[in-house]
Amino acid sequence: MSDGTISQSEIDALLSGVDVGGLSSGPSSNVNVDTATLTKFAEGLKDKAVANLNGMTGASFEIGAPSVEAMDRDQLLAKLPEMVVAVMADFNAGLKGDHLVLLAPEFAQKITSLVNKEDNAELDDMALSVIGEFISTHTGSEITDLSSIAGLASNPPEAVHVPKAMVRIPQGTFALFTYPLSLDGQTYNLWEAVSSDVAEGIARALGGGSPDPAPAAGGTLNAADMASMANLAGGQPQMGGMPMGGMAQAQMGGFQQQPMMGGMGMGMPMGGAMQMGGMPMGMGVPNVQSVQYPNLTGGPTTQEQGNIGLIMDVNMEMTVELGRTKKQIKDILGMGEGTIIELDKLAGEPVDILVNHKPIAKGEVVVIDENFGVRVTEILSPMERVSDLH
């Protein structure tokens, strides 16, 4: 950030987890993650994962029983250390959705040290490429085991070493795989998060997943429902064992009477069509459907995602503001060396982080190798950002 620019990965990270009016769908309260089916999937992968890791490092890692949990952003952040190595490898064909792998820095450093045959390897670009290669191999094993999903593919892994608050975590409820690995008495976790859509697709490919919702009891049948019933009944919808598609009627004393259905008589006038609840049935059932209103806070469309991709390499000015104050012109003209300017910030209070002079986050000042830096501690909500403009 010293040259006043912000990289693509930093923009992605800052946008993650922020409900930016239309760029995130928010948590879904009715998402059902089939953890049982996904756990079986993870069990089948664990031996391949540890074999890949041992093949790369030449070490003898051991792996325990993996687990799968339904998770949200806050729950995941509570599990993670302050700094993480995050690898994004989103699925882009066959299944489409977030695919994120997370490692503690100590685990990533251990893998890199073993691969490069050096002690305490730094988590630089070379180290991150090593981690990316490991995750690429792991993702390849997953795709192989999901061969029933035609054309399944993912983006090339992109690894970053960042504070956990800057990681682009899947929105709403998602599935979190945890693979426990150990070496020389030290235990490490490999966390893998996939969005609810991807989790559901994997479960369905393996014969699980959420069942399709059944029609509500007492609901209105539309034309499509009647057609489905007709197919199941051999060509015509039936009620009480009697076909309804034609003029199936019983003749009694010169007038027509509808067969009984469930103990309830349903009269039909002469020369007219059979009626149910006052609606003519012989002339076809009108297709009545409920109005579907758009979600005002829905996720981005494919076009929106493509559009924002066009500006990802645009430089933006990032500023860290320690505080502000107002002075009269005579006070400003009277300033000299040694003058102390009192700011509106209290000691220890978070500093403001601005992009193009608009606040987006708060942080705390740190010193890194004799240089000042800022650790992001809070991403401002859209409402807070709007209030700062007044």
VOPAGU-2260 file (C-alpha; in pm, 1 decimal, decimal comma):
REM VOPAGU-2260
SITE   aa  ch    i         X         Y         Z
SITE  MET   A    0       0,0       0,0       0,0
SITE  SER   A    1     302,9     228,6      12,2
SITE  ASP   A    2     256,5     343,4    -350,2
SITE  GLY   A    3    -109,6     433,9    -298,0
SITE  THR   A    4    -242,0     141,4    -504,8
SITE  ILE   A    5    -455,8    -158,9    -414,5
SITE  SER   A    6    -412,6    -495,8    -582,4
SITE  GLN   A    7    -680,5    -722,7    -722,3
SITE  SER   A    8    -641,8    -970,9    -436,2
SITE  GLU   A    9    -680,7    -690,1    -182,2
SITE  ILE   A   10    -997,7    -565,0    -355,6
SITE  ASP   A   11   -1137,8    -920,5    -353,9
SITE  ALA   A   12   -1049,8    -956,4      12,3
SITE  LEU   A   13   -1199,0    -622,2     115,1
SITE  LEU   A   14   -1520,8    -698,3     -71,2
SITE  SER   A   15   -1552,0   -1041,4      92,2
SITE  GLY   A   16   -1801,5   -1069,6     369,3
SITE  VAL   A   17   -1938,0    -719,0     307,8
SITE  ASP   A   18   -2305,5    -689,9     210,7
SITE  VAL   A   19   -2257,2    -438,8     -68,6
SITE  GLY   A   20   -2622,2    -392,0    -168,6
SITE  GLY   A   21   -2663,7    -649,4    -444,0
SITE  LEU   A   22   -2319,7    -809,6    -439,6
SITE  SER   A   23   -2401,7   -1063,7    -170,1
SITE  SER   A   24   -2704,5   -1272,4    -106,2
SITE  GLY   A   25   -2672,9   -1289,4     269,4
SITE  PRO   A   26   -2726,9   -1592,5     492,7
SITE  SER   A   27   -2989,3   -1844,4     394,8
SITE  SER   A   28   -3183,6   -1980,3     689,5
SITE  ASN   A   29   -3328,2   -2284,6     509,7
SITE  VAL   A   30   -3010,2   -2430,9     359,9
SITE  ASN   A   31   -2982,9   -2800,3     442,5
SITE  VAL   A   32   -2627,2   -2937,4     411,7
SITE  ASP   A   33   -2619,1   -3317,0     377,8
SITE  THR   A   34   -2324,3   -3365,2     613,6
SITE  ALA   A   35   -2361,5   -3744,5     623,5
SITE  THR   A   36   -2312,2   -3786,9     246,4
SITE  LEU   A   37   -2033,5   -3526,7     237,8
SITE  THR   A   38   -1853,1   -3699,2     526,9
SITE  LYS   A   39   -1849,6   -4025,2     328,0
SITE  PHE   A   40   -1705,4   -3830,6      36,2
SITE  ALA   A   41   -1432,0   -3686,9     261,2
SITE  GLU   A   42   -1354,5   -4033,5     399,2
SITE  GLY   A   43   -1287,8   -4154,0      46,9
SITE  LEU   A   44   -1055,5   -3859,6     -17,4
SITE  LYS   A   45    -845,3   -3856,3     299,4
SITE  ASP   A   46    -598,4   -4128,8     194,1
SITE  LYS   A   47    -541,0   -3955,1    -139,3
SITE  ALA   A   48    -487,7   -3621,5      37,6
SITE  VAL   A   49    -222,0   -3754,7     274,7
SITE  ALA   A   50     -55,7   -3952,7      -8,1
SITE  ASN   A   51     -32,9   -3635,4    -218,6
SITE  LEU   A   52     111,3   -3441,7      73,6
SITE  ASN   A   53     368,0   -3707,7     159,3
SITE  GLY   A   54     464,9   -3739,8    -205,9
SITE  MET   A   55     536,5   -3366,6    -226,4
SITE  THR   A   56     718,8   -3330,4     105,7
SITE  GLY   A   57     887,4   -3668,6     145,2
SITE  ALA   A   58     750,0   -3675,2     501,0
SITE  SER   A   59     515,5   -3921,0     673,5
SITE  PHE   A   60     207,4   -3720,8     764,8
SITE  GLU   A   61     -82,0   -3914,5     917,7
SITE  ILE   A   62    -447,2   -3824,1     871,9
SITE  GLY   A   63    -740,6   -3871,0    1105,7
SITE  ALA   A   64   -1112,4   -3902,1    1044,5
SITE  PRO   A   65   -1240,9   -3598,3     853,3
SITE  SER   A   66   -1554,1   -3411,7     958,1
SITE  VAL   A   67   -1809,8   -3199,6     773,4
SITE  GLU   A   68   -2016,8   -2923,0     934,0
SITE  ALA   A   69   -2276,9   -2673,2     821,7
SITE  MET   A   70   -2111,7   -2339,1     890,7
SITE  ASP   A   71   -2148,7   -1963,9     850,9
SITE  ARG   A   72   -1888,5   -1686,5     831,8
SITE  ASP   A   73   -1882,7   -1598,8    1202,0
SITE  GLN   A   74   -1853,4   -1962,7    1308,6
SITE  LEU   A   75   -1563,4   -2021,8    1070,6
SITE  LEU   A   76   -1378,5   -1707,5    1178,3
SITE  ALA   A   77   -1398,5   -1829,2    1538,4
SITE  LYS   A   78   -1210,2   -2146,9    1437,0
SITE  LEU   A   79    -929,1   -1974,7    1248,2
SITE  PRO   A   80    -606,7   -1812,6    1371,3
SITE  GLU   A   81    -564,9   -1439,4    1310,1
SITE  MET   A   82    -348,5   -1495,8    1001,1
SITE  VAL   A   83    -422,5   -1769,7     747,5
SITE  VAL   A   84    -306,2   -1899,7     413,9
SITE  ALA   A   85    -616,9   -1902,3     193,5
SITE  VAL   A   86    -638,4   -2076,8    -142,5
SITE  MET   A   87    -926,3   -1990,9    -377,6
SITE  ALA   A   88   -1006,4   -2254,2    -640,0
SITE  ASP   A   89   -1371,8   -2189,1    -728,1
SITE  PHE   A   90   -1561,4   -2444,9    -935,4
SITE  ASN   A   91   -1648,2   -2296,6   -1274,4
SITE  ALA   A   92   -1799,4   -2584,7   -1474,5
SITE  GLY   A   93   -2017,0   -2881,7   -1388,6
SITE  LEU   A   94   -2072,1   -2714,1   -1053,0
SITE  LYS   A   95   -2036,8   -2340,5   -1002,2
SITE  GLY   A   96   -1961,1   -2186,4    -665,8
SITE  ASP   A   97   -1707,0   -2097,8    -399,4
SITE  HIS   A   98   -1427,6   -2341,7    -315,0
SITE  LEU   A   99   -1188,3   -2221,1     -46,6
SITE  VAL   A  100    -905,9   -2406,1     132,0
SITE  LEU   A  101    -749,9   -2265,7     451,4
SITE  LEU   A  102    -429,9   -2350,4     639,0
SITE  ALA   A  103    -272,2   -2203,8     949,9
SITE  PRO   A  104      55,2   -2024,9     861,0
SITE  GLU   A  105     251,3   -2281,5    1066,8
SITE  PHE   A  106     111,0   -2565,7     856,4
SITE  ALA   A  107     185,3   -2385,0     529,1
SITE  GLN   A  108     534,6   -2302,2     651,5
SITE  LYS   A  109     595,6   -2666,5     747,2
SITE  ILE   A  110     492,0   -2789,4     404,1
SITE  THR   A  111     709,9   -2529,9     230,9
SITE  SER   A  112    1011,8   -2607,3     451,7
SITE  LEU   A  113     984,3   -2978,5     372,9
SITE  VAL   A  114     945,0   -2921,5      -2,1
SITE  ASN   A  115    1230,9   -2669,5     -21,5
SITE  LYS   A  116    1441,3   -2860,5     231,9
SITE  GLU   A  117    1504,6   -2555,9     448,0
SITE  ASP   A  118    1414,0   -2463,5     804,9
SITE  ASN   A  119    1150,7   -2199,5     879,5
SITE  ALA   A  120    1083,4   -2110,3     517,8
SITE  GLU   A  121     923,8   -1769,1     466,8
SITE  LEU   A  122     568,8   -1748,2     337,2
SITE  ASP   A  123     668,4   -1558,3      23,6
SITE  ASP   A  124     537,3   -1595,5    -331,3
SITE  MET   A  125     743,1   -1911,5    -381,6
SITE  ALA   A  126     594,6   -2068,1     -68,6
SITE  LEU   A  127     241,2   -1974,8    -172,6
SITE  SER   A  128     296,0   -2137,8    -511,5
SITE  VAL   A  129     395,8   -2460,0    -330,5
SITE  ILE   A  130      73,3   -2450,9    -130,4
SITE  GLY   A  131    -123,2   -2378,5    -446,8
SITE  GLU   A  132      29,7   -2685,0    -613,1
SITE  PHE   A  133     -69,9   -2904,6    -318,1
SITE  ILE   A  134    -428,7   -2777,2    -327,2
SITE  SER   A  135    -439,5   -2822,2    -705,4
SITE  THR   A  136    -353,3   -3190,7    -658,5
SITE  HIS   A  137    -616,6   -3225,5    -385,9
SITE  THR   A  138    -880,9   -3061,9    -605,6
SITE  GLY   A  139    -785,8   -3295,3    -889,7
SITE  SER   A  140    -858,7   -3593,1    -662,4
SITE  GLU   A  141   -1199,3   -3447,3    -579,6
SITE  ILE   A  142   -1284,8   -3400,1    -946,8
SITE  THR   A  143   -1180,6   -3759,0   -1019,8
SITE  ASP   A  144   -1407,0   -3892,2    -743,2
SITE  LEU   A  145   -1693,4   -3681,5    -880,3
SITE  SER   A  146   -1662,9   -3810,8   -1235,9
SITE  SER   A  147   -2043,1   -3846,7   -1249,4
SITE  ILE   A  148   -2063,7   -3465,7   -1272,0
SITE  ALA   A  149   -1999,0   -3397,4   -1640,0
SITE  GLY   A  150   -1730,3   -3140,0   -1716,1
SITE  LEU   A  151   -1649,1   -3060,0   -1352,1
SITE  ALA   A  152   -1360,8   -2810,2   -1338,0
SITE  SER   A  153   -1218,9   -2540,0   -1112,4
SITE  ASN   A  154   -1018,1   -2219,9   -1143,6
SITE  PRO   A  155    -639,6   -2243,9   -1093,7
SITE  PRO   A  156    -562,1   -2218,4    -719,8
SITE  GLU   A  157    -466,6   -1871,5    -597,3
SITE  ALA   A  158    -297,6   -1863,6    -254,5
SITE  VAL   A  159    -263,9   -1557,3     -30,8
SITE  HIS   A  160    -130,5   -1498,5     321,3
SITE  VAL   A  161    -370,6   -1252,3     485,2
SITE  PRO   A  162    -562,2   -1175,8     806,8
SITE  LYS   A  163    -863,8   -1402,9     839,1
SITE  ALA   A  164   -1101,9   -1104,2     821,2
SITE  MET   A  165    -985,4   -1039,6     462,6
SITE  VAL   A  166   -1060,6   -1390,2     331,2
SITE  ARG   A  167   -1345,4   -1424,1      79,4
SITE  ILE   A  168   -1560,6   -1671,2     271,5
SITE  PRO   A  169   -1871,0   -1825,3     105,3
SITE  GLN   A  170   -2193,4   -1634,6     174,3
SITE  GLY   A  171   -2467,7   -1767,2     400,4
SITE  THR   A  172   -2455,7   -2128,2     516,6
SITE  PHE   A  173   -2187,4   -2347,2     358,2
SITE  ALA   A  174   -2014,6   -2683,1     414,0
SITE  LEU   A  175   -1680,3   -2695,5     597,5
SITE  PHE   A  176   -1460,3   -3004,7     557,5
SITE  THR   A  177   -1190,2   -3051,0     824,4
SITE  TYR   A  178    -899,4   -3289,2     759,7
SITE  PRO   A  179    -676,8   -3339,5    1070,5
SITE  LEU   A  180    -314,5   -3413,6     977,6
SITE  SER   A  181     -23,7   -3481,9    1211,8
SITE  LEU   A  182     355,6   -3507,1    1187,1
SITE  ASP   A  183     605,6   -3567,9    1468,7
SITE  GLY   A  184     338,8   -3517,6    1733,7
SITE  GLN   A  185     218,9   -3185,9    1588,6
SITE  THR   A  186    -142,1   -3168,0    1464,4
SITE  TYR   A  187    -253,5   -2943,4    1179,5
SITE  ASN   A  188    -593,0   -2883,7    1018,2
SITE  LEU   A  189    -673,3   -2852,3     650,9
SITE  TRP   A  190   -1004,8   -2667,0     622,7
SITE  GLU   A  191   -1204,4   -2672,1     301,1
SITE  ALA   A  192   -1519,8   -2459,8     255,2
SITE  VAL   A  193   -1762,4   -2496,7     -35,0
SITE  SER   A  194   -2075,1   -2290,8     -96,6
SITE  SER   A  195   -2417,7   -2443,5     -35,9
SITE  ASP   A  196   -2479,3   -2488,3    -410,2
SITE  VAL   A  197   -2156,1   -2683,8    -453,4
SITE  ALA   A  198   -2223,0   -2889,8    -139,5
SITE  GLU   A  199   -2570,5   -2977,4    -266,9
SITE  GLY   A  200   -2432,9   -3070,4    -610,3
SITE  ILE   A  201   -2169,5   -3300,4    -459,6
SITE  ALA   A  202   -2423,5   -3468,0    -232,6
SITE  ARG   A  203   -2668,0   -3525,8    -518,4
SITE  ALA   A  204   -2393,0   -3672,0    -737,7
SITE  LEU   A  205   -2327,7   -3922,5    -459,9
SITE  GLY   A  206   -2693,6   -4018,2    -418,7
SITE  GLY   A  207   -2775,0   -3783,9    -130,1
SITE  GLY   A  208   -2875,8   -3421,5    -103,7
SITE  SER   A  209   -3197,7   -3251,8      -1,1
SITE  PRO   A  210   -3520,1   -3414,8    -128,5
SITE  ASP   A  211   -3729,2   -3218,4    -376,6
SITE  PRO   A  212   -4005,0   -3033,3    -192,0
SITE  ALA   A  213   -4346,2   -3202,6    -208,6
SITE  PRO   A  214   -4657,7   -3005,4    -309,8
SITE  ALA   A  215   -4823,9   -2844,9     -11,0
SITE  ALA   A  216   -5135,5   -3019,8     120,2
SITE  GLY   A  217   -5453,2   -2859,9      -4,1
SITE  GLY   A  218   -5268,8   -2659,7    -268,7
SITE  THR   A  219   -5406,6   -2572,4    -610,2
SITE  LEU   A  220   -5307,7   -2797,0    -899,7
SITE  ASN   A  221   -5199,6   -2615,7   -1210,8
SITE  ALA   A  222   -5191,1   -2750,7   -1565,0
SITE  ALA   A  223   -4837,0   -2884,4   -1524,0
SITE  ASP   A  224   -4938,9   -3075,0   -1210,5
SITE  MET   A  225   -5241,2   -3222,4   -1387,5
SITE  ALA   A  226   -5022,7   -3327,5   -1679,9
SITE  SER   A  227   -4782,5   -3502,6   -1443,4
SITE  MET   A  228   -5073,7   -3684,8   -1279,9
SITE  ALA   A  229   -5198,5   -3786,0   -1621,5
SITE  ASN   A  230   -4864,5   -3938,4   -1714,3
SITE  LEU   A  231   -4853,2   -4135,8   -1390,5
SITE  ALA   A  232   -5209,4   -4256,4   -1440,7
SITE  GLY   A  233   -5146,3   -4379,7   -1793,1
SITE  GLY   A  234   -5262,2   -4085,0   -1998,1
SITE  GLN   A  235   -5553,6   -3928,5   -1808,8
SITE  PRO   A  236   -5586,0   -3771,1   -1466,6
SITE  GLN   A  237   -5803,6   -3981,2   -1240,9
SITE  MET   A  238   -6005,8   -3915,4    -928,9
SITE  GLY   A  239   -6140,2   -4199,3    -720,3
SITE  GLY   A  240   -6025,1   -4449,3    -982,0
SITE  MET   A  241   -6232,2   -4292,2   -1263,8
SITE  PRO   A  242   -6075,4   -4101,4   -1556,0
SITE  MET   A  243   -6149,8   -3729,9   -1573,7
SITE  GLY   A  244   -6007,2   -3633,1   -1913,1
SITE  GLY   A  245   -6319,8   -3734,4   -2106,1
SITE  MET   A  246   -6689,4   -3719,3   -2034,4
SITE  ALA   A  247   -6686,1   -4012,0   -1792,5
SITE  GLN   A  248   -7027,1   -3973,6   -1638,2
SITE  ALA   A  249   -7301,3   -4187,3   -1493,3
SITE  GLN   A  250   -7646,0   -4152,8   -1650,8
SITE  MET   A  251   -7929,3   -4137,8   -1402,3
SITE  GLY   A  252   -8292,0   -4055,1   -1482,9
SITE  GLY   A  253   -8225,6   -3828,6   -1776,5
SITE  PHE   A  254   -7964,3   -3613,2   -1612,4
SITE  GLN   A  255   -7591,5   -3649,5   -1570,1
SITE  GLN   A  256   -7426,9   -3697,7   -1237,0
SITE  GLN   A  257   -7060,3   -3694,3   -1157,6
SITE  PRO   A  258   -6914,3   -3999,3    -987,7
SITE  MET   A  259   -6857,3   -3963,1    -616,7
SITE  MET   A  260   -6509,2   -3854,7    -505,4
SITE  GLY   A  261   -6401,9   -3921,1    -152,1
SITE  GLY   A  262   -6765,9   -3944,9     -37,6
SITE  MET   A  263   -6855,2   -3599,4    -177,8
SITE  GLY   A  264   -7101,0   -3565,0    -465,4
SITE  MET   A  265   -6992,8   -3332,3    -743,2
SITE  GLY   A  266   -7284,3   -3244,9    -972,1
SITE  MET   A  267   -7244,2   -3166,5   -1339,6
SITE  PRO   A  268   -7506,3   -2968,0   -1533,5
SITE  MET   A  269   -7639,4   -3115,7   -1858,3
SITE  GLY   A  270   -7437,8   -3019,4   -2160,6
SITE  GLY   A  271   -7179,4   -2857,0   -1940,3
SITE  ALA   A  272   -6838,3   -2954,6   -1821,9
SITE  MET   A  273   -6756,5   -3125,7   -1496,3
SITE  GLN   A  274   -6699,5   -2871,2   -1221,2
SITE  MET   A  275   -6489,8   -2876,6    -907,0
SITE  GLY   A  276   -6518,8   -2588,0    -665,4
SITE  GLY   A  277   -6700,6   -2380,3    -925,8
SITE  MET   A  278   -6424,9   -2418,2   -1188,8
SITE  PRO   A  279   -6498,0   -2590,7   -1522,9
SITE  MET   A  280   -6273,9   -2892,3   -1563,9
SITE  GLY   A  281   -6379,1   -3030,8   -1901,3
SITE  MET   A  282   -6255,0   -2723,4   -2085,6
SITE  GLY   A  283   -5906,3   -2738,2   -1934,9
SITE  VAL   A  284   -5764,9   -2605,5   -1611,3
SITE  PRO   A  285   -5627,8   -2249,5   -1615,9
SITE  ASN   A  286   -5264,0   -2225,6   -1522,2
SITE  VAL   A  287   -5271,6   -2028,8   -1199,1
SITE  GLN   A  288   -4932,9   -1943,5   -1054,7
SITE  SER   A  289   -4821,9   -1728,7    -766,7
SITE  VAL   A  290   -4636,8   -1407,8    -848,0
SITE  GLN   A  291   -4260,6   -1435,0    -798,0
SITE  TYR   A  292   -4112,7   -1108,7    -674,8
SITE  PRO   A  293   -3739,9   -1048,6    -731,9
SITE  ASN   A  294   -3503,5   -1056,8    -434,9
SITE  LEU   A  295   -3390,6    -699,3    -381,9
SITE  THR   A  296   -3065,6    -815,8    -219,7
SITE  GLY   A  297   -2987,6   -1104,0    -453,5
SITE  GLY   A  298   -2644,1   -1211,5    -563,1
SITE  PRO   A  299   -2460,7   -1070,4    -863,6
SITE  THR   A  300   -2561,9   -1178,8   -1210,7
SITE  THR   A  301   -2310,7   -1328,3   -1450,2
SITE  GLN   A  302   -2301,9    -996,0   -1636,1
SITE  GLU   A  303   -2231,7    -804,8   -1312,1
SITE  GLN   A  304   -1948,5   -1042,1   -1223,3
SITE  GLY   A  305   -1800,5    -999,5   -1567,7
SITE  ASN   A  306   -1832,8    -621,3   -1550,7
SITE  ILE   A  307   -1655,4    -589,5   -1216,8
SITE  GLY   A  308   -1377,8    -809,8   -1354,6
SITE  LEU   A  309   -1297,2    -537,2   -1606,6
SITE  ILE   A  310   -1187,3    -295,2   -1332,4
SITE  MET   A  311    -994,6    -532,4   -1107,6
SITE  ASP   A  312    -655,0    -391,0   -1215,8
SITE  VAL   A  313    -751,6     -24,2   -1168,6
SITE  ASN   A  314    -531,8     157,6    -916,5
SITE  MET   A  315    -710,9     315,1    -620,9
SITE  GLU   A  316    -575,4     545,2    -353,7
SITE  MET   A  317    -579,3     389,3      -7,8
SITE  THR   A  318    -536,2     621,9     290,3
SITE  VAL   A  319    -506,1     556,1     661,1
SITE  GLU   A  320    -640,3     846,2     864,5
SITE  LEU   A  321    -512,4     888,0    1219,8
SITE  GLY   A  322    -764,9    1159,9    1305,0
SITE  ARG   A  323    -904,2    1502,8    1217,5
SITE  THR   A  324    -948,4    1842,8    1371,5
SITE  LYS   A  325   -1063,0    2194,1    1274,8
SITE  LYS   A  326    -851,3    2504,7    1326,9
SITE  GLN   A  327    -903,1    2872,0    1258,8
SITE  ILE   A  328    -684,7    3028,8     995,0
SITE  LYS   A  329    -498,2    3235,4    1255,8
SITE  ASP   A  330    -409,8    2915,8    1445,7
SITE  ILE   A  331    -286,2    2746,6    1127,9
SITE  LEU   A  332     -72,1    3047,8    1034,8
SITE  GLY   A  333      68,5    3052,8    1387,0
SITE  MET   A  334     188,7    2690,5    1378,7
SITE  GLY   A  335     557,7    2622,0    1397,3
SITE  GLU   A  336     801,1    2346,2    1486,0
SITE  GLY   A  337     699,7    2180,6    1810,0
SITE  THR   A  338     331,8    2270,8    1782,1
SITE  ILE   A  339     108,3    1990,3    1906,5
SITE  ILE   A  340    -215,1    1934,6    1712,7
SITE  GLU   A  341    -491,3    1763,4    1907,5
SITE  LEU   A  342    -699,7    1519,8    1700,5
SITE  ASP   A  343   -1051,5    1388,0    1746,8
SITE  LYS   A  344    -929,9    1031,5    1805,6
SITE  LEU   A  345    -865,0     886,8    2149,2
SITE  ALA   A  346    -541,1     702,4    2220,0
SITE  GLY   A  347    -576,8     339,2    2117,1
SITE  GLU   A  348    -891,0     403,9    1912,5
SITE  PRO   A  349    -899,7     230,8    1568,4
SITE  VAL   A  350    -780,5     437,5    1274,3
SITE  ASP   A  351    -991,4     483,2     960,8
SITE  ILE   A  352    -900,2     312,9     631,6
SITE  LEU   A  353   -1024,2     498,3     323,7
SITE  VAL   A  354   -1030,2     408,7     -45,9
SITE  ASN   A  355   -1065,4     711,1    -274,0
SITE  HIS   A  356   -1140,8     917,6      39,0
SITE  LYS   A  357   -1436,6     699,1     138,9
SITE  PRO   A  358   -1415,8     492,2     462,2
SITE  ILE   A  359   -1432,3     115,6     413,5
SITE  ALA   A  360   -1268,9     -29,6     726,3
SITE  LYS   A  361   -1101,7      34,2    1060,7
SITE  GLY   A  362    -769,3     -95,5    1184,8
SITE  GLU   A  363    -490,6     -71,2    1436,2
SITE  VAL   A  364    -144,4      67,5    1372,4
SITE  VAL   A  365     142,3    -184,2    1374,6
SITE  VAL   A  366     514,6    -161,3    1308,4
SITE  ILE   A  367     668,3    -402,1    1056,7
SITE  ASP   A  368    1046,1    -387,7    1014,4
SITE  GLU   A  369    1060,6     -18,9    1115,3
SITE  ASN   A  370     771,0      65,8     880,6
SITE  PHE   A  371     421,3     160,3     987,2
SITE  GLY   A  372     134,1     -64,5     883,3
SITE  VAL   A  373    -230,2    -116,0     967,9
SITE  ARG   A  374    -396,8    -441,1    1065,2
SITE  VAL   A  375    -761,0    -448,8     950,5
SITE  THR   A  376    -987,3    -512,3    1249,0
SITE  GLU   A  377   -1330,7    -422,9    1113,1
SITE  ILE   A  378   -1498,6    -392,0     772,9
SITE  LEU   A  379   -1762,6    -116,8     777,5
SITE  SER   A  380   -2119,2    -210,4     686,9
SITE  PRO   A  381   -2291,2     -27,7     397,3
SITE  MET   A  382   -2505,4     169,0     644,7
SITE  GLU   A  383   -2196,7     290,8     830,8
SITE  ARG   A  384   -2033,3     395,3     505,0
SITE  VAL   A  385   -2344,2     587,0     396,7
SITE  SER   A  386   -2368,2     763,9     733,6
SITE  ASP   A  387   -2006,9     880,7     700,6
SITE  LEU   A  388   -2097,2    1064,8     377,6
SITE  HIS   A  389   -2337,1    1304,2     553,3
